Amino acid sequence: MSVRLKFTKTTEASLSLDKFIKSQKNLPKTPPKLWANEPKPKFTDTDNQRLPIVDLSHPILQKLESCSTVKEFHQIHTQLLVSGLSQYSFATSRVLKKLCTSLSSVSLSVLFFDGIQEPDAFMCNTIMKSFLMLNDPFGALSFYYEKMMAKFVEFNHYTFPLLGKVCAEIRSLREGKKVHARIVKCGFELDLFVRNSLIHMYSVCGEVLDARKVFEDGPVWDLVTWNSMIDGYVKNREVGFARELFDFMPERDIFTWNSMISGYVDVGDMEAANGLFDLMPFRDVVSWNCMIDGYAKIGNVTSARNCFDRMSMRNVVSWNILLALYVRCKDYCECLRLFDRMIRGDARPNEASLMSVLTACANMGAIDIGQWIHSYIQKCRIKPDVLLSTSLLTMYAKCGVMDLARNVFDNMTEKNVVSWNSMIMGYGMHGQGEKAFEMFMEMEKRRPTPNDATFICVLSACTHAGMVLEGWWYFDLMQRIYKIEPKVEHYGCMVDLLGRAGLMRDSEELVSKLPMEAGPALWGALLSACSTHSNSELGKIVAEHLMELEPRDPGPYVLLSNIYASEGKWDEVENLRRIMKEKELEKAVGSSLVHPGEFASESIVENCPPHRKCIVYSMLGEIGAQMKMCRRDVASQISMQ
């Protein structure tokens, strides 16, 4: 038997009342405090309108200053709302400053700004400055239009320099002119800080004449005004006008001198840059770096190294300029020596340093140093970007360690076309054509669009693997699907591919049908194929054409001589050698790179033990004797015929 209980409204009300009474018994007799042992804040001072004045001695604001997390801020924000402090200008300004600096939460500061009834310019300036510090000028501009302008906040003389910097950052001349118009409308056109920001904005946007007009219209100038105008001329490569102002200005600082030196470096006038450098009353690390960079740009390694060695104090930029210079000049050994000196000193390598060294390792085949750098990246917890990761996998690929290259490639969170090209190139140069094609097909699926360099890597892979049919197919795919017009490099790969396969006539026909003029590289590839397959008839035609294109290049003479020698035409060989001697053409001595120690050495013979020298010389003598015997046998056979 079930009993169903029914509650009337009176019964429900009495139960609710009982619950309320019980809950009240658990409450403390006194109201809770915000924090323990803190008295209720008292306002002792009042302003002109008899309103209490809030200062930093207020306990809630003191807690705000010591706040370190967003969670703590939310608790303090609640108390600001409950206590009514959120509508005091001083309190809200402190809140915005805290959010934009210590907590770095601009989005939260904008939400807080929306709840302020009467915001002022200081609050808006604080938020816009925070956007700029976070490299978000578009966010600052959006806040200016959607918040500051929408709430009709009155500007002050700190607002417009910020807006000028925003327009300079986004390179928007249109927005800059709108800001300039509002400056004139508000009567700030004669303010020194505002004028300096306008000079900078117009200079960055390429309107140096407008910048000069703002410069000349001002009643007073300070050092920043002069420097801004000189820097504007330098950025627009008008060094002559910059020098006129430089000579006329009443005083100069280190920024003035460095700007002028940088201007001369950019236009390649190192003589003028060196003249100013010698006149400098004092120099900083930027001054020296400008000079090193200038000499590096014109390829003057000796002068760049001289400046570097004379520096009393260097930063990582100083080292990076010189490391990149040695890589550009293909002096990879010196690059690694300099890096070794760098890591033994106080300078800490950054991503740019490691990229230069990895490039040197890749070209030298120094896999041990490359692996050390890889472990250094992991040990120092350097988060490699796409450029550094690509340099690392390229190093492994060129050193032939494709499994490690693939491991780096697979672990990359972001890949660009160069990353894919490096993998295709690595597989191709080591004869793994099938894997190179698989990588290309995977690239097509992932949607990074192949470029002309991609197809150079693919065609080169076909060349190394001897895949003629695949080479023709990718050559057609490049034009038909990707609409990439073949360049000389693509034709060079095809000529080399066909030549290595012995298809000499096809190579010659392809060269003759080029839409552009065939350069020495194409004809050289064809001549090399002729040398490989001992085709003296076509080789002579190609060699003669190459001799006309490059009269001072001994390569065509040497290759044609090899073709004649392989066919036993010794008279022709002697004739070519006589011509080379008459024209004073000498072939560069061949060399091989070995690693006797940590770095490659160019003085292996001097460092070699005596017994090893004897072995080497004995082997060379034996090889020479065998070559002479072979030549006599060939000569006797020819005479018998």
C-alpha positions as CSV (number, residue, x, y, z in Angstrom):
1,M,0.0,0.0,0.0
2,S,1.6,3.3,-1.1
3,V,1.0,6.6,0.6
4,R,1.1,9.7,-1.5
5,L,2.0,12.9,0.4
6,K,0.7,16.2,-0.7
7,F,2.3,19.5,0.3
8,T,0.2,22.7,0.3
9,K,1.7,26.1,-0.4
10,T,1.6,26.9,3.3
11,T,3.7,23.7,4.0
12,E,6.2,24.6,1.3
13,A,6.6,28.2,2.6
14,S,7.2,26.9,6.2
15,L,9.9,24.5,5.0
16,S,11.6,27.3,3.1
17,L,11.5,29.5,6.1
18,D,13.1,26.8,8.2
19,K,15.9,26.4,5.7
20,F,16.5,30.1,5.7
21,I,16.7,30.3,9.5
22,K,19.2,27.4,9.6
23,S,21.4,29.0,7.0
24,Q,21.4,32.3,8.9
25,K,22.7,30.5,12.0
26,N,25.8,29.5,10.0
27,L,26.6,33.0,9.0
28,P,29.2,35.1,11.0
29,K,27.9,37.9,13.2
30,T,30.0,40.5,11.4
31,P,30.1,41.1,7.6
32,P,33.1,39.5,5.8
33,K,36.2,41.5,5.0
34,L,37.9,41.5,1.6
35,W,41.2,40.4,3.2
36,A,42.0,39.4,6.8
37,N,43.2,42.1,9.2
38,E,42.4,44.9,6.9
39,P,40.4,47.9,8.0
40,K,37.7,49.4,5.9
41,P,39.2,52.0,3.6
42,K,38.6,55.6,4.5
43,F,38.6,58.5,2.2
44,T,40.2,61.4,4.0
45,D,40.6,63.9,1.1
46,T,38.0,65.2,-1.4
47,D,38.3,67.0,-4.7
48,N,36.6,70.2,-5.8
49,Q,33.3,68.4,-6.2
50,R,33.5,67.0,-2.7
51,L,34.1,63.6,-4.0
52,P,36.5,61.3,-2.2
53,I,40.0,61.2,-3.8
54,V,41.4,57.7,-4.5
55,D,45.2,57.0,-4.3
56,L,47.5,54.0,-4.2
57,S,47.1,53.7,-0.5
58,H,43.7,52.2,-1.0
59,P,43.8,48.5,0.0
60,I,42.1,47.3,-3.2
61,L,44.5,49.2,-5.4
62,Q,47.4,47.9,-3.3
63,K,46.2,44.4,-4.0
64,L,45.9,45.3,-7.7
65,E,49.5,46.3,-7.8
66,S,50.7,43.0,-6.3
67,C,48.3,40.9,-8.5
68,S,50.2,38.4,-10.7
69,T,47.6,36.2,-12.4
70,V,44.4,36.8,-14.3
71,K,42.5,34.8,-11.7
72,E,43.5,37.1,-9.0
73,F,42.6,40.1,-11.2
74,H,39.1,38.8,-11.6
75,Q,38.7,38.7,-7.8
76,I,40.0,42.2,-7.4
77,H,37.8,43.4,-10.3
78,T,34.7,42.1,-8.5
79,Q,35.6,44.1,-5.4
80,L,36.2,47.2,-7.6
81,L,32.7,46.9,-9.0
82,V,31.1,46.2,-5.5
83,S,33.0,49.1,-3.9
84,G,32.2,51.5,-6.8
85,L,35.9,52.2,-7.4
86,S,35.5,51.1,-11.0
87,Q,34.1,54.5,-12.0
88,Y,37.0,56.5,-10.5
89,S,39.3,57.6,-13.3
90,F,42.5,57.0,-11.2
91,A,41.4,53.5,-10.3
92,T,40.4,52.5,-13.9
93,S,43.7,53.9,-15.2
94,R,45.6,51.7,-12.8
95,V,43.6,48.7,-13.8
96,L,44.2,49.3,-17.5
97,K,47.9,49.9,-16.9
98,K,48.2,46.6,-14.9
99,L,46.4,44.6,-17.6
100,C,48.4,46.0,-20.5
101,T,51.8,45.7,-18.8
102,S,52.2,43.1,-16.1
103,L,49.4,40.7,-17.2
104,S,49.8,41.3,-20.9
105,S,46.1,40.9,-21.5
106,V,45.1,43.5,-24.1
107,S,41.8,41.7,-24.9
108,L,40.8,41.8,-21.3
109,S,41.7,45.5,-21.0
110,V,39.4,46.2,-24.0
111,L,36.5,44.4,-22.3
112,F,37.2,46.4,-19.1
113,F,37.3,49.6,-21.2
114,D,33.8,48.9,-22.5
115,G,32.4,49.1,-19.0
116,I,33.9,52.5,-18.2
117,Q,31.3,55.2,-18.5
118,E,33.6,58.2,-19.0
119,P,37.0,57.1,-20.4
120,D,39.8,59.6,-21.0
121,A,42.7,59.8,-23.4
122,F,45.2,58.3,-21.0
123,M,43.2,55.0,-20.9
124,C,43.0,54.9,-24.7
125,N,46.7,55.7,-25.1
126,T,47.6,52.9,-22.7
127,I,45.6,50.3,-24.7
128,M,46.9,51.5,-28.1
129,K,50.5,51.4,-26.8
130,S,50.0,47.9,-25.6
131,F,48.8,46.8,-29.1
132,L,51.9,48.3,-30.6
133,M,54.2,46.6,-28.1
134,L,52.5,43.3,-29.1
135,N,53.2,44.1,-32.8
136,D,49.5,44.4,-33.6
137,P,49.2,47.9,-35.2
138,F,46.0,46.9,-36.9
139,G,44.5,46.1,-33.5
140,A,45.5,49.6,-32.3
141,L,43.9,51.3,-35.3
142,S,40.7,49.3,-34.9
143,F,40.6,50.3,-31.2
144,Y,41.1,53.9,-32.2
145,Y,38.1,53.9,-34.6
146,E,35.7,51.5,-32.8
147,K,36.3,52.5,-29.2
148,M,38.0,55.8,-28.8
149,M,36.2,57.6,-31.7
150,A,32.9,55.9,-30.9
151,K,32.9,57.1,-27.3
152,F,34.0,60.6,-28.3
153,V,37.1,60.6,-26.1
154,E,39.0,63.8,-26.3
155,F,42.6,63.5,-27.7
156,N,45.7,64.7,-26.0
157,H,49.2,65.3,-27.3
158,Y,50.3,61.7,-26.5
159,T,47.6,60.2,-28.7
160,F,48.8,61.4,-32.1
161,P,52.4,60.2,-31.8
162,L,51.0,56.7,-31.1
163,L,48.7,57.0,-34.2
164,G,51.6,58.2,-36.3
165,K,53.6,55.1,-35.3
166,V,50.6,52.9,-36.0
167,C,50.3,54.3,-39.6
168,A,54.1,53.9,-40.1
169,E,53.9,50.3,-38.9
170,I,51.2,49.4,-41.4
171,R,52.7,51.6,-44.1
172,S,49.4,53.3,-44.7
173,L,49.8,56.8,-46.2
174,R,46.0,57.2,-46.4
175,E,45.5,56.6,-42.7
176,G,48.5,58.8,-42.0
177,K,47.1,61.7,-43.9
178,K,43.7,61.3,-42.0
179,V,45.6,61.5,-38.7
180,H,47.5,64.5,-39.9
181,A,44.2,66.2,-40.8
182,R,42.8,65.5,-37.3
183,I,46.0,66.9,-35.8
184,V,45.5,70.2,-37.6
185,K,41.8,70.2,-36.6
186,C,42.6,69.7,-33.0
187,G,45.4,72.3,-33.0
188,F,48.4,70.0,-32.3
189,E,50.3,70.7,-35.5
190,L,53.0,72.7,-33.7
191,D,53.6,70.2,-30.9
192,L,57.2,69.0,-31.1
193,F,56.4,65.3,-30.4
194,V,53.5,65.2,-32.8
195,R,55.7,66.7,-35.6
196,N,58.5,64.2,-35.0
197,S,56.0,61.4,-35.3
198,L,54.6,62.8,-38.6
199,I,58.2,63.1,-40.0
200,H,58.8,59.5,-39.2
201,M,55.4,58.4,-40.6
202,Y,55.9,60.2,-44.0
203,S,59.5,59.0,-44.3
204,V,58.5,55.4,-43.8
205,C,55.7,55.7,-46.3
206,G,58.1,57.0,-48.9
207,E,56.8,60.6,-48.9
208,V,60.1,62.3,-47.9
209,L,59.0,65.6,-49.4
210,D,56.0,65.8,-47.1
211,A,58.3,64.8,-44.2
212,R,60.6,67.7,-45.1
213,K,57.7,70.1,-45.3
214,V,56.6,69.1,-41.7
215,F,60.3,69.5,-40.7
216,E,60.6,73.0,-42.1
217,D,57.2,74.3,-40.8
218,G,58.1,73.8,-37.2
219,P,59.1,76.7,-35.0
220,V,61.6,74.6,-32.9
221,W,63.6,71.5,-33.5
222,D,65.2,69.1,-31.1
223,L,67.8,66.4,-31.7
224,V,65.0,63.8,-32.4
225,T,63.6,66.1,-35.1
226,W,66.9,66.3,-36.9
227,N,67.6,62.6,-36.5
228,S,64.1,61.7,-37.8
229,M,64.6,63.7,-40.9
230,I,68.1,62.4,-41.6
231,D,66.8,58.8,-41.0
232,G,64.0,59.5,-43.4
233,Y,66.4,60.5,-46.2
234,V,68.6,57.5,-45.5
235,K,65.6,55.1,-45.6
236,N,64.7,56.6,-49.0
237,R,68.3,56.3,-50.2
238,E,68.7,60.1,-50.6
239,V,72.1,60.2,-48.8
240,G,73.1,63.5,-50.3
241,F,70.2,65.4,-48.7
242,A,70.9,63.5,-45.4
243,R,74.5,64.6,-45.5
244,E,73.5,68.3,-46.0
245,L,71.3,68.2,-42.9
246,F,74.1,66.3,-41.0
247,D,76.6,69.0,-41.8
248,F,74.2,71.7,-40.9
249,M,72.7,70.4,-37.6
250,P,74.0,72.0,-34.4
251,E,74.6,68.9,-32.4
252,R,74.9,65.1,-33.1
253,D,74.6,62.0,-31.1
254,I,75.5,58.4,-31.8
255,F,72.2,57.7,-33.6
256,T,73.0,60.5,-36.0
257,W,76.4,59.1,-36.9
258,N,75.1,55.6,-37.2
259,S,72.3,56.7,-39.5
260,M,74.7,58.4,-41.9
261,I,77.1,55.5,-42.0
262,S,74.2,53.1,-42.6
263,G,73.0,55.3,-45.5
264,Y,76.4,55.2,-47.2
265,V,76.6,51.4,-46.6
266,D,73.2,50.9,-48.3
267,V,74.3,52.7,-51.4
268,G,77.6,50.9,-51.4
269,D,79.8,54.0,-50.8
270,M,82.2,52.5,-48.3
271,E,84.8,55.2,-48.9
272,A,82.4,57.9,-47.5
273,A,81.3,55.5,-44.8
274,N,84.8,54.9,-43.7
275,G,85.6,58.6,-43.7
276,L,82.7,59.3,-41.4
277,F,83.6,56.3,-39.2
278,D,87.1,57.7,-38.7
279,L,85.6,61.1,-37.6
280,M,83.3,59.7,-35.0
281,P,84.0,61.0,-31.5
282,F,82.9,57.7,-30.0
283,R,81.6,54.4,-31.4
284,D,79.3,51.7,-30.2
285,V,78.7,48.2,-31.4
286,V,76.1,49.3,-34.0
287,S,78.8,51.6,-35.6
288,W,81.2,48.7,-36.0
289,N,78.4,46.3,-37.2
290,C,77.4,48.9,-39.9
291,M,81.0,48.9,-41.2
292,I,81.3,45.1,-41.1
293,D,78.0,44.8,-42.9
294,G,79.1,47.3,-45.5
295,Y,82.3,45.5,-46.3
296,A,80.4,42.2,-46.3
297,K,77.9,43.5,-48.9
298,I,80.7,44.3,-51.4
299,G,82.6,41.1,-50.6
300,N,85.6,42.6,-49.0
301,V,86.4,39.8,-46.5
302,T,89.7,41.3,-45.4
303,S,88.3,44.7,-44.4
304,A,85.3,43.1,-42.7
305,R,87.5,40.8,-40.6
306,N,89.8,43.6,-39.8
307,C,86.9,45.7,-38.4
308,F,85.6,42.6,-36.5
309,D,89.0,42.0,-34.9
310,R,89.3,45.6,-33.8
311,M,86.1,45.6,-31.9
312,S,86.4,45.8,-28.1
313,M,82.9,44.4,-27.6
314,R,80.8,42.3,-29.9
315,N,77.2,41.2,-30.0
316,V,75.6,38.2,-31.8
317,V,74.9,40.4,-34.8
318,S,78.7,41.0,-35.2
319,W,79.4,37.3,-35.3
320,N,76.4,36.5,-37.6
321,I,77.5,39.1,-40.3
322,L,80.9,37.5,-40.5
323,L,79.6,33.9,-40.4
324,A,77.2,34.6,-43.3
325,L,80.0,36.4,-45.2
326,Y,82.3,33.3,-45.1
327,V,79.4,31.1,-46.2
328,R,78.7,33.5,-49.1
329,C,82.3,33.4,-50.1
330,K,82.4,29.6,-49.8
331,D,85.1,29.7,-47.1
332,Y,83.4,27.1,-45.1
333,C,86.4,26.1,-43.0
334,E,86.9,29.7,-41.7
335,C,83.1,29.8,-40.9
336,L,83.4,26.8,-38.7
337,R,86.6,28.1,-37.0
338,L,84.9,31.4,-36.3
339,F,81.9,29.6,-34.9
340,D,84.1,27.5,-32.6
341,R,85.7,30.8,-31.4
342,M,82.2,32.2,-30.9
343,I,80.9,29.4,-28.7
344,R,84.1,29.4,-26.6
345,G,83.5,33.1,-25.8
346,D,80.6,35.0,-24.2
347,A,78.3,35.3,-27.3
348,R,75.4,32.8,-27.5
349,P,74.5,31.7,-31.1
350,N,71.0,32.4,-32.3
351,E,69.0,30.9,-35.1
352,A,70.8,33.0,-37.8
353,S,74.2,31.9,-36.5
354,L,73.2,28.2,-36.6
355,M,71.8,28.5,-40.1
356,S,75.1,29.8,-41.4
357,V,77.1,27.1,-39.7
358,L,74.7,24.4,-40.9
359,T,75.1,25.6,-44.4
360,A,78.8,25.4,-44.1
361,C,78.5,21.8,-42.7
362,A,76.2,20.8,-45.6
363,N,78.7,22.0,-48.2
364,M,81.7,20.4,-46.4
365,G,80.0,17.2,-45.5
366,A,80.9,17.8,-41.8
367,I,78.1,15.6,-40.4
368,D,79.7,15.4,-37.0
369,I,79.6,19.2,-36.5
370,G,76.1,19.3,-37.9
371,Q,74.9,16.6,-35.4
372,W,76.6,18.6,-32.6
373,I,74.6,21.7,-33.6
374,H,71.4,19.6,-33.7
375,S,72.1,18.4,-30.1
376,Y,72.9,22.0,-29.1
377,I,69.5,23.1,-30.4
378,Q,67.8,20.5,-28.4
379,K,69.9,21.0,-25.3
380,C,69.3,24.8,-25.2
381,R,65.6,24.2,-26.0
382,I,65.8,26.5,-29.0
383,K,62.5,26.2,-30.8
384,P,63.6,26.1,-34.5
385,D,61.5,28.0,-37.0
386,V,60.9,26.8,-40.5
387,L,64.2,28.3,-41.8
388,L,66.4,26.7,-39.1
389,S,64.6,23.3,-39.5
390,T,65.0,23.5,-43.3
391,S,68.7,24.3,-42.9
392,L,69.1,21.3,-40.6
393,L,67.4,18.8,-42.9
394,T,69.3,20.2,-45.9
395,M,72.6,19.5,-44.0
396,Y,71.5,15.9,-43.3
397,A,70.4,15.5,-46.9
398,K,73.6,16.8,-48.4
399,C,75.6,14.6,-46.1
400,G,73.7,11.6,-47.2
401,V,71.9,10.8,-44.0
402,M,68.4,10.8,-45.4
403,D,66.8,9.0,-42.4
404,L,67.8,11.8,-40.1
405,A,66.7,14.4,-42.7
406,R,63.3,12.7,-42.9
407,N,63.1,12.7,-39.1
408,V,63.6,16.4,-38.9
409,F,61.2,17.0,-41.8
410,D,58.4,14.9,-40.1
411,N,58.8,16.7,-36.8
412,M,58.4,20.2,-38.4
413,T,55.2,21.9,-37.3
414,E,55.3,24.2,-40.3
415,K,56.8,23.4,-43.7
416,N,57.3,25.7,-46.7
417,V,58.1,25.0,-50.3
418,V,61.9,25.1,-49.6
419,S,61.5,22.3,-47.0
420,W,59.8,20.0,-49.5
421,N,62.4,21.0,-52.2
422,S,65.3,20.1,-49.9
423,M,63.9,16.6,-49.2
424,I,63.3,16.0,-53.0
425,M,66.8,17.3,-53.7
426,G,68.3,15.1,-51.0
427,Y,66.7,11.9,-52.3
428,G,67.5,12.8,-55.9
429,M,71.2,13.6,-55.4
430,H,71.8,10.2,-53.7
431,G,70.1,8.3,-56.5
432,Q,66.8,7.5,-54.7
433,G,64.6,8.7,-57.5
434,E,61.5,6.7,-56.5
435,K,61.5,8.3,-53.0
436,A,62.0,11.7,-54.6
437,F,58.9,11.1,-56.7
438,E,57.0,9.9,-53.6
439,M,57.9,13.1,-51.8
440,F,56.7,15.2,-54.8
441,M,53.4,13.4,-54.8
442,E,53.0,13.8,-51.1
443,M,53.7,17.5,-51.6
444,E,50.9,17.7,-54.1
445,K,48.5,16.2,-51.7
446,R,49.5,18.5,-48.8
447,R,48.8,21.5,-51.2
448,P,52.0,23.6,-51.0
449,T,52.2,24.6,-54.6
450,P,55.4,23.4,-56.3
451,N,57.5,26.2,-57.8
452,D,60.2,26.3,-60.5
453,A,62.9,25.2,-58.0
454,T,60.8,22.2,-57.1
455,F,60.9,20.9,-60.7
456,I,64.7,21.6,-60.9
457,C,65.0,19.2,-57.9
458,V,62.7,16.6,-59.5
459,L,64.4,16.8,-62.9
460,S,67.8,16.5,-61.2
461,A,66.6,13.4,-59.4
462,C,65.6,11.9,-62.8
463,T,69.1,12.7,-64.0
464,H,70.9,11.0,-61.1
465,A,68.6,8.0,-61.3
466,G,68.7,7.8,-65.2
467,M,64.9,8.0,-65.5
468,V,64.5,9.5,-69.0
469,L,60.8,8.8,-69.3
470,E,60.0,10.2,-65.9
471,G,62.0,13.3,-66.7
472,W,60.0,14.0,-69.9
473,W,56.8,13.5,-68.0
474,Y,57.7,16.0,-65.2
475,F,59.0,18.4,-67.7
476,D,55.6,18.3,-69.5
477,L,53.7,18.4,-66.1
478,M,55.5,21.6,-65.1
479,Q,54.3,23.4,-68.2
480,R,50.9,21.8,-68.7
481,I,49.5,21.7,-65.1
482,Y,51.5,24.2,-63.1
483,K,51.9,26.7,-66.0
484,I,55.6,27.2,-65.2
485,E,57.7,28.3,-68.2
486,P,61.0,26.3,-68.3
487,K,64.1,28.3,-67.5
488,V,67.7,27.6,-68.5
489,E,68.1,25.4,-65.4
490,H,65.3,23.1,-66.4
491,Y,66.6,22.7,-69.9
492,G,70.0,22.1,-68.4
493,C,68.7,19.2,-66.4
494,M,67.0,17.7,-69.4
495,V,70.1,18.1,-71.6
496,D,72.1,16.4,-68.9
497,L,69.5,13.6,-68.5
498,L,69.4,12.9,-72.2
499,G,73.2,13.1,-72.5
500,R,73.9,10.7,-69.7
501,A,71.5,8.3,-71.3
502,G,73.4,8.5,-74.6
503,L,70.6,10.3,-76.4
504,M,73.0,12.8,-77.9
505,R,70.9,13.9,-80.9
506,D,67.9,14.5,-78.7
507,S,70.0,16.7,-76.4
508,E,71.3,18.6,-79.4
509,E,67.8,19.0,-80.8
510,L,66.5,20.3,-77.4
511,V,69.3,22.8,-77.2
512,S,68.6,24.1,-80.7
513,K,64.9,24.6,-80.0
514,L,65.4,26.6,-76.8
515,P,63.1,29.7,-76.6
516,M,66.0,31.6,-75.0
517,E,69.7,31.8,-75.9
518,A,71.5,28.8,-74.6
519,G,74.2,29.7,-72.1
520,P,77.5,28.1,-71.3
521,A,75.9,25.8,-68.7
522,L,73.7,24.1,-71.3
523,W,76.4,23.7,-73.9
524,G,78.7,22.5,-71.2
525,A,76.3,19.8,-70.1
526,L,76.0,18.6,-73.7
527,L,79.8,18.6,-74.1
528,S,80.2,16.6,-70.9
529,A,77.8,14.0,-72.3
530,C,79.8,13.9,-75.5
531,S,82.9,13.3,-73.4
532,T,81.2,10.5,-71.5
533,H,80.0,8.7,-74.7
534,S,83.1,9.6,-76.8
535,N,81.1,11.4,-79.4
536,S,83.9,13.4,-81.1
537,E,81.9,14.6,-84.0
538,L,79.2,16.3,-82.0
539,G,81.7,17.1,-79.2
540,K,83.8,19.2,-81.6
541,I,80.8,21.2,-82.7
542,V,79.7,21.9,-79.2
543,A,83.2,22.6,-77.9
544,E,83.8,25.2,-80.7
545,H,80.6,26.9,-79.8
546,L,81.6,27.0,-76.1
547,M,85.0,28.4,-77.0
548,E,83.2,31.3,-78.7
549,L,80.9,31.9,-75.7
550,E,83.7,31.6,-73.1
551,P,87.1,32.2,-74.7
552,R,88.9,32.2,-71.4
553,D,87.4,29.1,-70.0
554,P,89.8,26.0,-70.3
555,G,86.9,23.6,-69.7
556,P,85.8,23.0,-73.3
557,Y,89.5,22.4,-74.3
558,V,90.0,19.9,-71.6
559,L,86.7,18.0,-72.3
560,L,87.4,17.9,-76.1
561,S,90.9,16.7,-75.3
562,N,89.5,13.9,-73.3
563,I,87.2,12.9,-76.1
564,Y,90.1,12.8,-78.6
565,A,92.3,10.9,-76.1
566,S,89.6,8.2,-75.6
567,E,89.5,7.7,-79.3
568,G,93.3,7.6,-79.6
569,K,93.6,10.9,-81.6
570,W,96.9,12.0,-79.9
571,D,97.7,14.6,-82.5
572,E,94.5,16.4,-81.8
573,V,95.2,16.2,-78.1
574,E,98.6,17.7,-78.5
575,N,97.2,20.4,-80.8
576,L,94.6,21.4,-78.2
577,R,97.3,21.5,-75.4
578,R,99.4,23.7,-77.6
579,I,96.5,26.1,-78.2
580,M,95.8,26.2,-74.4
581,K,99.5,27.0,-73.8
582,E,99.5,29.8,-76.4
583,K,96.3,31.4,-74.9
584,E,97.7,30.8,-71.3
585,L,94.7,28.8,-70.3
586,E,95.2,26.6,-67.2
587,K,92.7,24.2,-65.7
588,A,92.2,24.7,-61.9
589,V,93.8,21.9,-60.0
590,G,91.4,19.3,-58.7
591,S,91.1,18.8,-55.0
592,S,89.3,16.5,-52.6
593,L,88.0,17.5,-49.1
594,V,89.1,15.3,-46.2
595,H,88.7,15.7,-42.5
596,P,91.9,14.7,-40.6
597,G,90.6,16.4,-37.4
598,E,87.8,18.5,-36.2
599,F,87.9,20.8,-39.3
600,A,89.0,20.2,-42.8
601,S,92.6,21.0,-43.4
602,E,94.4,22.5,-46.4
603,S,97.8,21.5,-45.2
604,I,97.5,17.7,-45.0
605,V,100.9,17.0,-46.4
606,E,102.7,19.0,-43.7
607,N,100.8,17.4,-40.9
608,C,101.1,13.9,-42.3
609,P,103.7,11.5,-40.6
610,P,106.8,10.6,-42.7
611,H,105.9,7.0,-43.2
612,R,102.5,8.0,-44.7
613,K,104.2,10.4,-47.1
614,C,106.4,7.5,-48.3
615,I,103.3,5.3,-48.9
616,V,101.5,8.1,-50.8
617,Y,104.5,9.0,-53.0
618,S,105.1,5.3,-53.7
619,M,101.5,4.8,-54.8
620,L,101.6,7.9,-57.0
621,G,104.8,6.7,-58.7
622,E,103.2,3.3,-59.4
623,I,100.1,5.0,-60.9
624,G,102.3,7.2,-63.1
625,A,104.3,4.2,-64.4
626,Q,101.1,2.3,-65.2
627,M,99.7,5.3,-67.1
628,K,102.9,5.5,-69.2
629,M,102.8,1.8,-70.0
630,C,99.2,2.1,-71.1
631,R,100.0,5.0,-73.3
632,R,102.8,3.1,-75.0
633,D,100.5,0.1,-75.6
634,V,97.9,2.3,-77.2
635,A,100.5,4.0,-79.4
636,S,102.0,0.7,-80.5
637,Q,98.5,-0.6,-81.4
638,I,97.8,2.5,-83.5
639,S,101.1,2.2,-85.3
640,M,100.4,-1.5,-86.1
641,Q,97.0,-0.5,-87.6
